[in-house]
Amino acid sequence: MNGTHPQGGRRSEAVFSAALRAGRTIGLISEAGCPGIADPGQILTEAAHQAGAIVRPLVGPSSILLALMASGLNGQQFRFSGYLPVDGAGRAKALKDLEAESQRLHCTQIFIETPYRNNQLLASSSPPAAHHPPLHRRQPDRP
């Protein structure tokens, strides 16, 4: 099985589903993180369930959980919100909403961003509250 991408996901899903119907055993590997967690692998995992296939996840490194474990922030109650909106106004609103929810629920907020949008994200972030400094982590396999 070759790679999948959000724009080509349905084409990959058709190839994947045909292989499952043919009785093939398939492995799904992500180049970073975990398949299906903020990853187009979710499309293929859903197709496997719909086809009645047995899905066996194997534990691997997850930059999301590794960052939480290293942060010292609340690991009992946290929310993963995936990617923030690309446009500046949407991103600013999402950050404001996440901060309000974090304070209201006393939970850690986790989101991810692509490396080429990190500068825009940091520029749109408000100064941190004294009780919640921002925590920035990179994928463990990246410099």
N, C-alpha and C positions, 0 to 999 in steps of 0.2 A: 504494500500500500504506500503510495506516495503521499506527500503532504497535503494539508488542507488549509484553506484561508477563508476568512469570512465571505469574501466576494465569490469564491469558487466553491463554497461549502456544499451547496446542493448537488453540484456535479460530483464531488468527492463522495457525498452521501450515497448517490446512486451506485457508484462503483463499489463502495463499502458494503451496501446492502446486498448487491448481487453476489459478492464474495461470501457473505454470511449464508445466503440461500443455497450456495453451492457447497456448504459445509466446511468452509475453510476456517481455521483458527487465525485470529488477527490480533496483533499487538498494536497499541496506540502509544506513541512516545512523543513527548513534547521536548523541544530544544531547551526550554527553561520553564521552571514552574511545574505545574501539574496539569495534565490534560483535563479539560472540562472546567477548570477554575480560571475565569477570565481568559479563556482560550477557545479557539474554534473547535477543539476536540469535543466540546459539549454536543455539537451537532451529530457527531459519529456515535457518541455514547448513547444519545437518545435513540438513534436509529437501531443500535444493537438491542436496546430494551424492547423497541417496537417489533423487532424481528424475533424476540423470544430468546435471544442469546444470553448466555451467562456472562456477566461482567464482573471481573475480578480486579479491583484496583490494587496496585502495588505501591507501597510507600516510597516516596523519593523526596528530594529536597524541594521545599516550597519557599520561595523568597518571602512570601507573605507571612507565613508562620515563623520563619527564622527571624524576620525583623521584629515581630511581636515578642518572641522569646527573648531577644537581646535588648528590648526596649526598657524593661522595667515598668511598662504601662499595664493597665488592667487586662490580664489575660483570661479572667473569668467571664467578663462581659465585653464583647467586642463585636463590631459590625464591619464586614467587608463590603465596600461599595463599588468595587471594580474601577473602571476608568471614569474620570470626571469629564464633563462636557468640554469640547474643543474650543468653542467660542468663549471669549473673555467674560461676557456678561453671565452666561450660563455657568461657567466655572466659578466665578465670584459668588453667585447665588448658591451653588452647591456647597462651596466651602463654608459659607455662612450657615446654611442649614445643617451641615454636619457638625459644626461647632456647637450650635444650639442643641442639637440632639444629644451630643456627647455630654454636655452639661446637665441636660434634663434627665438622661438615663444613667449617668455616671458610667459611661462605657467608652472604650477606645474605638476610634474611627480609623479604618485602614482603607486606603485606596492606592491604586497604582497609576503610573504615568510612563509614557514612552520617553526615552532619553532625549529625543529632539524637542520635547515640549517642557522639559524640566525648568528651563529659565523663565518661560512664560508663567508656569505654575508658581514659582517662587516670587515672581514680581506681582502676581495677583493675590498672594497670601497676605492677610493682615498681620500686624505684629503679634507674636504669640502672647497669650495670657501668661502671667507668672506661674500659674498652677499647671499649665499645659504647654510646655515648650514643644515646638515641632520636632519630629524625629524623621530624618531622611535616611533611608537605607537603599543600597543597591542590591541587585541580584548577587547571591554569594559566588557565582561563577564568573562575574564580570569585574574588570578592574575599576 
